[in-house]
Amino acid sequence: MPKVIVANVDSDSMCGTDMPPEIHALSSMCCDRLLVMADEDDLVVLPHSVTDDYIDYVGRLLGRRLSRRNVVVPDGGDEHQLILNDASLNSGSVAAQIRQRAGDLTGWHMEAYFLDRPVMALSDELGIPLAGIDSGTDSACRDFLRCGGAETFNSKVLFRQLAATVNAPVPSGRVAGSAQELAVALRVLLPDTGRVIIKQEINSGGAGNTVVTRYDESTLTGASRVLRTAAETPAEFAEVAAELWPSVARQRNVRVVVEAYHQAAHVYYSELWVPGPAGAPRLLNFGEMRMEPTFIGFEIPGQQMLPADLGDMASHSMNLAREAGRRGFVGYINIDSITTVDGRLFFNEVNGRMGCCTNIDYLARVLVGEDYTRERVVLTYNWIEVHDFGTAVRALENAGVAFDPETKTGVIIAVEDVARCQAIDYMVIGLDVEHARDLEKQALIAFDTAA
């Protein structure tokens, strides 16, 4: 059953503000992660071409015959920085390339990082159903997705509404649509912990998160910016909010979520498959997010999770996913949570799409097996500086830590875009956490030596 896979990471539907060029380049590299999910007959829509060396590496790793014919790039993708949005996906060039390469599309299905409106428009134009669900569910959910249903589950405002519906624990908070509302929220919430986080309604990876604090600190987990305030009176808070509002309410972000900020001891995630209104969600993978101070990688499964926290996280995640399905959502859903330094569990957001873990989970299932979380520990790290992909591959091999299909352990380069970003993501598969960390340490030494 061949697929069209649209790698629309950080599309307009995901990011409420436009990215500067250097961040756009890293975002485009994230799109390349989905190449590993392609079988030999599949077509992957990427915002730019990828190197033959990377395609060959993925093919050898997975035992598949992959080539440039598996990659579809919109017109202009190799000349300009593109986002896979409506303009690039539905100009006609992508559909024409797919038809030319696939021929008869009978039996083909559509898969995407994010089932947003542009993807659904492309699916409609090609006349192909969604992957992973039956025809009845496709018919039942298609109008919901055409109308931006998946996009609402990328909204931090909707998340708080969803969490309230299923009684998932969240920090005290408010929604602000103006500087006046922001001022009131800051004044009311700051006494809770001495810190308040302002989250743009639509963004990803911690981008757009601003913490206002009473304390002398400049870095906090999950925040891209930290500001200290001594405001006490309504007038002083109004002044702070007036200064902040133009920087947090920008472009497609017209509302923000304001919450009491709780210091995180650990940051967790879960990824589930939601089969639509009928049927129970399925937990695919879970773990701890590595933060420096925003997200930089995973530990799968999380090795420091207390059994009670794991049980609560899984239970609430299932409730959130089930409610999303009841409302018409179908597909991958990623859910973030924290345990605080004082031992409380809070949920931070829901994202109705694939996540940075999806390609990792896919690789681990193919290379290790469906029960890999019972048998192995996976570590990942994003955006390691590398100046030559081939040299990095050889460095792992020479160090004796490259992935070994016999032992089902070792280090994998999960994605590369050295030409644009001078960076790679790596993935470590170890027998246990100590083994994984030792492999990671050896890999980093090998990369440094090669550089």
N, C-alpha and C positions, 0 to 999 in steps of 0.2 A: 504494500500500500504506500506508494510514493507520496512525499509531502513537499509543499512549499513552506519553508521556514523563514519568517520575517524577523530579522534581528533588530527590532526598533527600540533599542535601549536609549533612554533619555530623550525620547521624542517630545514634541510639544505637550503631549498629554501627560507626560511624567514630570516635566520641569516647567514651572510657572514663570521662570525668568530665563532669558537667553544666556548661553554660556560664552565666556571669553574663549578665544582660539585655543589656548593651551589646555583648558579643561575640556573643550570640545574634542580635541585630539584624543585625550584619555577616554572620553566617553565613546568615541568611535572604536577604540580598541576593545572596549567592553562588548561591542556588537560582535566582534570576531569570535568571542567565546562560543557562540552557537554553532560554529562550523563543526565542532566535535559531535553534534547531535545529528549530523547528516549521514544517511546511508548512501550507497553508491548511486541510486537513482534519484535522490532528493535534490532540490534546488534551494539554496540559501540566499536570501536577499540581504546584502550588506551595503553600507553606505559608500564603500570603496573596495577596491581589489585587495586581496591578500597575496603574500608571496608564494611562489611555487615551493620554496623550502618549507614553509609552515604547512601547506597542504600536504606535502609528502610526509612530513613528520606525523601529522594526524593520521594519515593513511596507514603508515607503518605501525603506529601505536595501536590502532584499532583493527588492523588487518582488512582495510577497505581500499578499493581503487577509487580514489578521489582526484579531481583535477579542477582546472579553472572552469570547466563546463558546469560544475556544481555550484558556482557562484554567479549570482545575478547582481549587477551594479546599475543603479539608475543613471540616466544620461547626466554627464558632468560630475559624477562621483569621484573620479580620479583627478579632476582639475580643481574642484572646490570642496570645501568642508560641507558635507550634506548631513541633514537630519532626515531620518526616514519618517517623514510626515506626509500629509495629504499631497503637498506639492510634488514631492519626489516619488511617492509610491503610485500616485494616480494620474500622472501626466500622460500615461500611455506606453512609455518605454519599458517599464517593468513587466506589464502584462504581455506586451509584444514579445519580449525576450523569453518569457516563460512559455508562451504558446509555441514559439519557434523551436525551443529545445525539447519541450515535453510532447508536442504533437497533441494527440487526443488526451484530454484531461480527465476522461472517465476513470474513476477509481482514485484520483488524487485527493488530498486533504490539505487544509491550511493549518499551520501552527505558527505561533508568534510569541515573542517575548511579552508583548502587551496587546491584548485583543481590543485595541482602541478603534475609533471610528474609521480612520484611514485603512486599517487592516481589514475591517469588515467590508469596506467599499471595494477593496481589491478582491476579497473573497467572492463578493457578489458578482463583480465583473467577470471573474474567471469561472464562476459557476461551480465552485468546489466547496464542500462542507468542511466543518472544523474537525480537527484530529482529536481522537481520544473519547468521542462521545457518539451515541447512536443518532440516527436521523431524526427521531422524535424529539430528543433533547435539543438537537441543533435547531429544529423548527421552533421549539418553545423558547429558546434563549436568544435567537438571532436578533429579533427586534430590540430586545433589551440592550444587547451589545451595540447594535447600530446607533442607538440613541445615547451612547456614551456610558453604558452601564458599568463596564470595567473601569472606566476613568473615575467614576464616583468612588470606587474602592481604592483609589490612589489619593483620596482627599483626607487630610487629617481632621477636617471638620466632620465629615461623614463618619470617620472612625470613632469619634467620641459618641456620636449618636448610636452607632452599631454596638459599641461596648456597653452603653447604658441599657440597650435592649436585652442583652444577655447577661448583664450584671458582671461583666469582666472588670477587674480592679484597675482603675486609672487614677493618676494624680488629680487633685482638685484643679479645676481649670475653667476657662471661659473662651468664647469665640468673640473676636473683635473685628468689626468692619469699618472702624474709623479711629482716628487718633484719640478721640474722646473715650471711646470704649476701651482702647488700649490703656489709657491713663487709669481708668477705674479698675481694670483687671490687675494692673501692676500694684496699685495701692491696696487692693483687697487680698491678693495672693502672696505678696512678698513676705508678710509676717509668718507664713507657714514654715518656711525653711530658710529664709534669708536670701533665696535665689528664685528667680522666675525665668522660665524658658519661653521664648517667642518662636513659634514654628510657622513658616510659610505654609499655606494650605497645600500647595502642590510643589514638591521638590523631592530629591532623593539623596541618599548617602550622607545625611547630616547637613547638606548645603542649605543655607537659609535659616539655620537655627542660631538664634541669638540669646545668650543668657545675661540677664541683669542681676547683679549680685551686690550684697552688702559688704562682701569680704574683699581682701586684697589678694586677688587671684586673676590669672590671665588665661588659664587653660582648664577646661572642664570636659569630661567625656560627653560626646555627642554634640558639642557646640562648635560651630565654625567661628564664632565671635563671642567675647565675654566683655561686658561693660560694667563698671562699678558705679553705684549711685548712692548718694546720701539723702535722696528725696524723702520728705516726711509729710508735707502738706499736700492737699489736692492740687494747689497751684504748681508746686514743684513737680509732682508726678505728671501733670499736664505738659509741663515744659519738656520733661524727658520723653514723653510719648510723641510730642510734636517733632522732636528731633529724630526719633527712631522711625516714625511712620513712613517717610518717603523711601527708606532703605529696605523695609520689610514688606510693604505693600506696593509691589512693582509689577508692571506688565500684566500677566495673567493671574497673578496673586493679588486678589482684592480683599481677602480675609486672612486672618492669622488665628492660630490657636495659642492661647496663653495658659501655661500650667505652672504650678509649683514645681520647682526643680529638686529632685531627690538625687543625691549622689549615688552612683551605681557601683556596687561591688562587682557585679558581672552583668554582661549584656548578652541576651539569648535571642534566638530566632527559631521559628518552626516554619516548614514549608509543607503545604497540603495540596492535594488535588480535590477540587470541588466538582462533583459530577452534575451540577445543576439542581433544580428544585426537588428531584426525586433521588434518593440514595444518600448514603452517608459519606462525608469527606474521608479521604485517606491520608494519614500522616506519612509523608515521604521521607523527610529527614529533619534533624534538629541539631542544635549545637550552640556553641558560644561564639560570639563575634569578637574578634581582636580589634581593639580600639586604640588609636594613637593621635589625637583623642577621638577622631571620627573613624568610621569603619575602614579596616585595612585587610581583613582576612577572616578565616574561620578555624575553629577547632571542632571537629565532627567525629563522634558526638561530644558534647561538652563534658570534660573530665572533672569539673568542680561542682557540678550540679547536685544539690541535695535531692534525695528521692522525693521528699515532699514538694519541693519546688518543681521538679520535673513532672510530677503528677498533676499539680495545679496548672502548670503551663500547658501541658498537653490537653487537659480537660477544657480549659478556657479557649484554647486555640480551636479545638473541635467545635465548640459552641459558636465562636465567631464565624468559622468557615461554614457551618451548617446554616446560620442565619443569612450569610451572604448568598448561599445557594437557594435558600427559600425565596429570596428577593429576585432571583433570576440570573445570578452570576454563575459562570462555568469556567473552569480552567485552574491554572496554578494560582495559589495565594500564599503570600509570605507575611508572617506576623512577628513583630519585634516586641521584646519584653525585657525587663531588668529585675534583678534583685538588688535591693538597696543595702547600704552599709549597716542599716539597723534591721535587716532581715525581712523586709517586705517585698512582695511581688507586685509589679505594676506593668501594664501593657502600654506601649508607646504608639504603635501604628499598625495598620493593615495595608498591604499593597496587593491589589488584585492583578497579579502578573507573575511572571518568572522573577527570580532574584539572582544575585551573584552566586548563589549556591546551586542553581539548577544544573548548570553544565558540570559542576563538580560531582553532584549526586549521580548524574548520567554516566560520567566517566568511571566513578567508583563501582557502579552496578555492572558496567560492561567488563571492567578489568578485574574486579575482585568477585562480585556476585551480588545477588539481591539482598543478602544478609550482611553486607559489608560492615554495617554499624555494630554488629555483634562480634566481628572478627578482626577489625582493623581500626586504627585511629587516623583521621585525615587532618592535615594542617594545610592551610593555604595562606599565601601572602600576595598582595597585589602591587604592581607598579615598581618592580625591582629594576634599577638602572642597568641596562645591558646595551652594548654598542654593536654587537654582531650576533645574530641569532645562531648561526652555525657554530661559532666559537662557544656559545653558552651550552649548546647541546653536547659538543665534544667535551667540555669541561665536566659535565655530569658523568659522562661515560668514563673519562679518564680517572675520575675520583671514585669510580665504582659504586655510585649512588643512583645512576639512572634506573628507571623502572624496570624490574625484572619480571617477566610474565610467569616464570616458574615459581618464584617465591611470593608473587603478587605484592611486592613492596618496592619502594623506591621513590624517586623524584621525577615529576612530569612537568614540562612547560605547558601550562594549560592554555596560554594564549601569548602571542607576541605581536608587537607592532613597532619594531625597532626603527623602521624608516621614519615614522611620524613622531613617535614618543620616546624612542630609545629606552623601551621598557618591555618587561615580560611579567606575567603572573606565573607563580609556580604552585604546585600541588604535591604534598608529601603523603605517602601511604606507608604507615608503620604498623608493626605487630601490636604495639601498645604506645602509650603517650611518650614514654622515655625513648623508645626506638624511633618514633617519628621526630622527636626533637633532636635526637642525635643525627639523623639523616638531614634534617633541615640545617643544622649547624655545619655539617660537612658540605652541603650544597652551597651555602653562602660563602664559605672559604674558597670553594672551587670557582664560583663566579668572580670573587675578588681577585683571585690569582690570575684567572683568564683575562681580566680587565687590565 
